[in-house]
């Protein structure tokens, strides 16, 4: 961050603004993100064999969100106290999980959209509930995302931290800085552009095209009845709700971040020199990063309001029956029914 402030932006004011913003947003999404994704895993565990509807992909999406949520308490502590006493390795792990969650969520949202669209458009091809290929797709996705996100922590230079911020370190200790505030390693402009283009193209643009394509195909299937498409309009509407939710998460959470990410790079590379524009980008980019983190709370809402698996699980008759049996034992054998 020290290299991005130039002559017209106050480093301390910007740092205070970012810390306050992150602390508030992460505190707000912590509880709903934790409860929502734990409940999602509990519900989907019952339907893990229903891979024809992409339940396996939703399970992996919930795992990705939960990984980020579990790192939020340490992030909140850092942004509230301006210190990091937990060591450099844990700092890099939390920093790494942030981007793993983002791009794993993007990958599995695409998988959910494509599978639901395929189920509506080609039901005979996906009529089996044992699609073992889904597990292979998930494994390949996790491997690709974990490898693709390695540059984020590897490009941070912890060894030269004392040279970059020596005055602060003398007063507040070597663990003062963490996450994106760690200095960047020197990278050539062509190499940085290649990484940036790959992140934008593979990590966002292509997935967005796939999700929007599935949305249009599913919406079109409501008007077009073909011999191979599923005839149940109710099932089509449920599928459309799922795919629309995936598209909404993309547009709300991931689109703003991937718009400001190249602009933030231009500021850090000192290509943009206009003070007003630099200040606007440096203050907008943290907001879009918070929106990207919001997906770990929005994804569970998508499950609850769009997937019939949740309603079937939460309305199972054995739940009230079990409650009634226990109540009967407590009241001395009187069976309470309703």
C-alpha positions as CSV (number, residue, x, y, z in Angstrom):
1,X,0.0,0.0,0.0
2,X,3.0,2.3,0.6
3,X,3.8,2.3,-3.0
4,X,0.3,3.3,-4.2
5,X,-0.3,6.5,-2.3
6,X,2.0,8.7,-4.5
7,X,2.1,12.4,-3.5
8,X,-1.6,13.1,-3.2
9,X,-3.0,10.4,-1.0
10,X,-2.5,10.1,2.8
11,X,-1.3,6.6,3.6
12,X,-2.6,6.8,7.2
13,X,-6.0,8.1,6.3
14,X,-6.4,5.4,3.6
15,X,-5.3,2.7,6.0
16,X,-7.7,3.9,8.7
17,X,-10.6,4.0,6.2
18,X,-9.8,0.4,5.0
19,X,-9.5,-1.1,8.5
20,X,-12.8,0.5,9.6
21,X,-14.6,-0.7,6.5
22,X,-13.3,-4.3,6.7
23,X,-13.9,-4.6,10.4
24,X,-17.6,-3.5,10.1
25,X,-18.3,-5.6,7.0
26,X,-16.6,-8.8,8.2
27,X,-18.3,-8.5,11.6
28,X,-21.7,-8.2,9.9
29,X,-21.3,-11.3,7.6
30,X,-19.6,-13.5,10.2
31,X,-22.6,-14.9,12.0
32,X,-25.0,-15.4,9.1
33,X,-22.2,-16.8,7.0
34,X,-21.2,-19.3,9.7
35,X,-24.7,-20.4,10.6
36,X,-26.0,-20.4,7.0
37,X,-23.2,-22.6,5.6
38,X,-23.2,-25.0,8.5
39,X,-26.9,-25.5,8.1
40,X,-26.4,-25.9,4.3
41,X,-23.9,-28.7,4.8
42,X,-26.3,-30.4,7.3
43,X,-29.2,-30.3,4.8
44,X,-27.2,-31.3,1.7
45,X,-25.6,-34.2,3.5
46,X,-29.0,-36.0,3.2
47,X,-29.1,-35.3,-0.6
48,X,-25.5,-36.0,-1.5
49,X,-26.6,-38.8,-3.8
50,X,-28.8,-36.4,-5.8
51,X,-25.8,-35.3,-8.0
52,X,-28.1,-35.0,-11.0
53,X,-29.2,-31.6,-9.6
54,X,-25.8,-30.4,-8.7
55,X,-26.1,-31.0,-4.9
56,X,-22.4,-32.1,-4.8
57,X,-21.5,-28.7,-6.3
58,X,-23.5,-26.9,-3.7
59,X,-21.8,-28.8,-0.9
60,X,-18.4,-27.8,-2.3
61,X,-19.6,-24.2,-2.6
62,X,-20.7,-24.2,1.1
63,X,-17.3,-25.7,2.1
64,X,-15.5,-22.9,0.2
65,X,-17.7,-20.2,1.9
66,X,-17.1,-21.8,5.3
67,X,-13.4,-21.7,4.9
68,X,-13.5,-18.0,4.4
69,X,-15.9,-17.5,7.3
70,X,-13.6,-19.3,9.7
71,X,-10.8,-16.9,8.8
72,X,-12.9,-13.8,9.5
73,X,-12.4,-13.6,13.3
74,X,-8.6,-13.2,12.8
75,X,-9.2,-10.6,10.1
76,X,-11.6,-8.7,12.3
77,X,-9.0,-8.8,15.2
78,X,-6.3,-7.4,12.9
79,X,-8.4,-4.5,11.5
80,X,-9.7,-3.5,15.0
81,X,-6.3,-3.6,16.7
82,X,-3.9,-2.8,13.8
83,X,-1.6,-5.7,14.9
84,X,-1.0,-9.3,13.8
85,X,0.5,-11.4,16.7
86,X,-0.4,-14.7,15.0
87,X,2.7,-15.1,12.8
88,X,3.4,-14.7,9.1
89,X,2.3,-18.2,8.0
90,X,-1.2,-17.8,9.4
91,X,-1.4,-14.4,7.9
92,X,-0.6,-15.8,4.5
93,X,-3.1,-18.7,5.0
94,X,-5.9,-16.3,5.8
95,X,-4.9,-14.1,2.9
96,X,-4.8,-17.1,0.5
97,X,-8.2,-18.4,1.7
98,X,-9.8,-15.1,0.7
99,X,-9.0,-15.6,-3.0
100,X,-9.5,-19.4,-2.9
101,X,-13.0,-18.8,-1.7
102,X,-13.7,-16.2,-4.3
103,X,-12.6,-18.3,-7.3
104,X,-13.9,-21.6,-5.9
105,X,-17.3,-19.9,-5.4
106,X,-17.2,-18.7,-9.0
107,X,-16.3,-22.2,-10.3
108,X,-19.0,-24.0,-8.3
109,X,-21.6,-21.4,-9.1
110,X,-20.9,-22.1,-12.8
111,X,-21.2,-25.8,-12.2
112,X,-24.5,-25.5,-10.4
113,X,-25.9,-23.3,-13.3
114,X,-24.7,-25.6,-16.0
115,X,-26.0,-28.7,-14.3
116,X,-29.4,-27.3,-13.6
117,X,-29.6,-26.0,-17.2
118,X,-28.6,-29.4,-18.5
119,X,-31.2,-31.1,-16.4
120,X,-34.0,-29.0,-17.9
121,X,-32.7,-29.0,-21.5
122,X,-31.5,-32.7,-21.6
123,X,-33.3,-34.6,-18.8
124,X,-32.7,-38.0,-20.3
125,X,-29.0,-37.5,-20.3
126,X,-28.9,-36.6,-16.6
127,X,-31.7,-38.9,-15.3
128,X,-29.3,-40.9,-13.2
129,X,-28.7,-39.9,-9.6
130,X,-25.2,-41.4,-9.7
131,X,-23.1,-39.0,-11.7
132,X,-19.7,-39.9,-10.4
133,X,-18.1,-37.4,-12.8
134,X,-19.3,-34.6,-10.5
135,X,-16.8,-35.6,-7.8
136,X,-14.0,-35.6,-10.4
137,X,-15.1,-32.1,-11.6
138,X,-15.0,-30.9,-8.0
139,X,-11.5,-32.3,-7.4
140,X,-10.2,-30.7,-10.6
141,X,-11.8,-27.4,-9.7
142,X,-10.3,-27.3,-6.2
143,X,-6.9,-28.2,-7.6
144,X,-7.1,-25.6,-10.4
145,X,-8.3,-22.8,-8.0
146,X,-5.7,-23.6,-5.3
147,X,-2.9,-23.5,-7.9
148,X,-4.3,-20.5,-9.7
149,X,-4.5,-18.5,-6.4
150,X,-0.9,-19.2,-5.3
151,X,0.4,-15.9,-6.9
152,X,-1.6,-13.8,-4.4
153,X,0.4,-14.9,-1.3
154,X,3.7,-15.7,-3.2
155,X,3.9,-12.1,-4.6
156,X,4.0,-10.7,-1.1
157,X,7.4,-9.9,0.2
158,X,7.7,-10.5,3.9
159,X,11.5,-10.7,4.0
160,X,11.9,-7.0,3.1
161,X,9.2,-5.7,5.3
162,X,11.6,-4.0,7.7
163,X,13.1,-2.0,4.8
164,X,9.7,-0.9,3.6
165,X,8.1,0.2,6.9
166,X,11.0,0.5,9.4
167,X,9.6,3.5,11.2
168,X,6.4,1.8,12.0
169,X,8.1,-1.5,12.9
170,X,10.3,0.2,15.5
171,X,7.2,1.4,17.4
172,X,4.6,-1.2,16.9
173,X,6.5,-4.5,16.2
174,X,7.3,-6.7,13.2
175,X,3.7,-8.2,13.1
176,X,2.0,-4.9,12.4
177,X,1.3,-5.5,8.8
178,X,-0.7,-8.4,7.2
179,X,-2.8,-9.3,4.2
180,X,-2.8,-6.8,1.2
181,X,-0.7,-4.3,3.2
182,X,2.4,-6.5,2.9
183,X,4.7,-5.1,0.3
184,X,4.7,-6.6,-3.2
185,X,7.7,-8.3,-4.8
186,X,9.1,-6.6,-7.8
187,X,7.3,-8.0,-10.9
188,X,7.8,-6.8,-14.5
189,X,4.9,-5.0,-16.1
190,X,4.4,-7.7,-18.9
191,X,4.2,-10.4,-16.3
192,X,1.8,-8.5,-14.1
193,X,-0.4,-7.8,-17.2
194,X,-0.4,-11.5,-18.0
195,X,-1.5,-12.5,-14.5
196,X,-4.2,-9.7,-14.5
197,X,-5.6,-10.8,-17.9
198,X,-5.7,-14.5,-16.9
199,X,-7.5,-13.6,-13.6
200,X,-10.1,-11.5,-15.4
201,X,-10.6,-13.8,-18.4
202,X,-10.5,-17.3,-16.8
203,X,-11.6,-16.2,-13.3
204,X,-14.5,-14.0,-14.2
205,X,-15.4,-13.2,-17.9
206,X,-15.7,-16.8,-19.1
207,X,-17.6,-18.0,-16.0
208,X,-20.0,-15.0,-16.3
209,X,-20.7,-15.8,-19.9
210,X,-21.5,-19.4,-19.0
211,X,-23.8,-18.4,-16.2
212,X,-25.7,-15.8,-18.3
213,X,-25.9,-18.3,-21.1
214,X,-27.5,-20.9,-18.8
215,X,-29.9,-18.2,-17.6
216,X,-31.1,-17.3,-21.1
217,X,-31.4,-21.0,-22.1
218,X,-33.4,-21.9,-19.0
219,X,-35.6,-18.8,-19.4
220,X,-36.1,-19.7,-23.1
221,X,-37.1,-23.3,-22.2
222,X,-40.2,-21.9,-20.5
223,X,-41.5,-20.6,-23.9
224,X,-40.1,-23.4,-26.1
225,X,-41.4,-27.0,-25.6
226,X,-39.2,-29.5,-27.3
227,X,-39.2,-33.2,-27.4
228,X,-36.0,-33.6,-25.4
229,X,-36.6,-30.8,-22.9
230,X,-38.3,-31.5,-19.5
231,X,-42.1,-30.8,-19.8
232,X,-42.7,-29.8,-16.2
233,X,-43.0,-26.0,-16.2
234,X,-42.8,-26.0,-12.4
235,X,-39.4,-27.7,-12.5
236,X,-38.3,-25.2,-15.1
237,X,-39.3,-22.3,-12.9
238,X,-37.4,-23.8,-10.0
239,X,-34.4,-24.3,-12.1
240,X,-34.7,-20.7,-13.4
241,X,-34.7,-19.4,-9.9
242,X,-31.5,-21.2,-9.1
243,X,-29.7,-20.1,-12.2
244,X,-30.9,-16.5,-11.8
245,X,-29.6,-16.5,-8.2
246,X,-26.2,-17.7,-9.4
247,X,-26.2,-14.8,-11.9
248,X,-27.3,-12.3,-9.3
249,X,-24.4,-13.4,-7.0
250,X,-22.0,-12.9,-9.9
251,X,-23.3,-9.4,-10.7
252,X,-23.5,-8.2,-7.1
253,X,-20.4,-9.8,-5.5
254,X,-17.9,-10.5,-8.2
255,X,-18.5,-8.1,-11.1
256,X,-17.6,-4.9,-9.1
257,X,-14.4,-6.4,-7.8
258,X,-13.2,-7.5,-11.3
259,X,-14.0,-4.0,-12.6
260,X,-11.9,-2.2,-10.0
261,X,-9.1,-4.8,-9.9
262,X,-7.4,-3.7,-13.1
263,X,-7.9,0.0,-12.1
264,X,-6.3,-0.7,-8.8
265,X,-3.4,-2.3,-10.6
266,X,-2.9,0.8,-12.8
267,X,-2.8,2.9,-9.6
268,X,-0.2,0.7,-8.0
269,X,1.8,0.7,-11.2
270,X,1.7,4.5,-11.1
271,X,0.2,4.6,-14.6
272,X,-2.7,6.8,-13.3
273,X,-1.4,10.1,-11.9
274,X,-4.6,12.1,-11.5
275,X,-5.1,12.6,-7.7
276,X,-8.8,12.6,-7.7
277,X,-9.1,9.5,-9.8
278,X,-6.4,7.7,-7.7
279,X,-8.2,8.6,-4.5
280,X,-11.5,7.4,-5.9
281,X,-10.1,4.0,-7.0
282,X,-8.2,3.4,-3.8
283,X,-11.4,4.0,-1.8
284,X,-13.8,2.1,-4.1
285,X,-11.6,-1.0,-4.5
286,X,-11.9,-2.0,-0.7
287,X,-15.7,-1.7,-1.1
288,X,-15.8,-4.1,-4.0
289,X,-13.5,-6.5,-2.1
290,X,-16.1,-6.4,0.7
291,X,-18.9,-7.2,-1.8
292,X,-16.8,-10.2,-3.0
293,X,-16.7,-11.4,0.6
294,X,-20.5,-11.0,0.9
295,X,-21.0,-14.1,-1.3
296,X,-20.4,-16.4,1.7
297,X,-23.6,-15.0,3.2
298,X,-25.6,-14.7,0.0
299,X,-25.0,-18.3,-1.2
300,X,-26.9,-19.9,1.8
301,X,-29.9,-17.6,0.9
302,X,-29.7,-18.9,-2.6
303,X,-30.0,-22.5,-1.3
304,X,-32.9,-21.7,1.0
305,X,-35.1,-19.8,-1.4
306,X,-34.4,-21.6,-4.7
307,X,-33.7,-25.3,-4.0
308,X,-36.5,-27.7,-3.2
309,X,-34.0,-30.0,-1.4
310,X,-33.9,-27.5,1.5
311,X,-37.7,-27.4,1.8
312,X,-38.0,-31.1,1.7
313,X,-35.4,-31.6,4.4
314,X,-36.7,-28.9,6.7
315,X,-40.3,-30.1,6.4
316,X,-39.6,-33.8,6.9
317,X,-42.3,-35.4,9.0
318,X,-40.0,-37.2,11.3
319,X,-38.8,-33.9,12.8
320,X,-42.1,-32.9,14.4
321,X,-42.9,-36.6,15.2
322,X,-39.6,-36.9,17.1
323,X,-40.5,-33.7,19.0
324,X,-43.9,-35.0,19.9
325,X,-42.5,-38.4,21.2
326,X,-40.1,-36.6,23.4
327,X,-42.8,-34.2,24.7
328,X,-45.0,-37.2,25.4
329,X,-42.3,-38.7,27.6
330,X,-41.9,-35.5,29.5
331,X,-45.7,-35.0,30.1
332,X,-46.1,-38.6,31.4
333,X,-47.3,-40.4,28.3
334,X,-49.9,-37.9,26.9
335,X,-49.4,-37.7,23.2
336,X,-49.4,-34.2,21.9
337,X,-50.3,-34.1,18.3
338,X,-51.1,-31.4,15.7
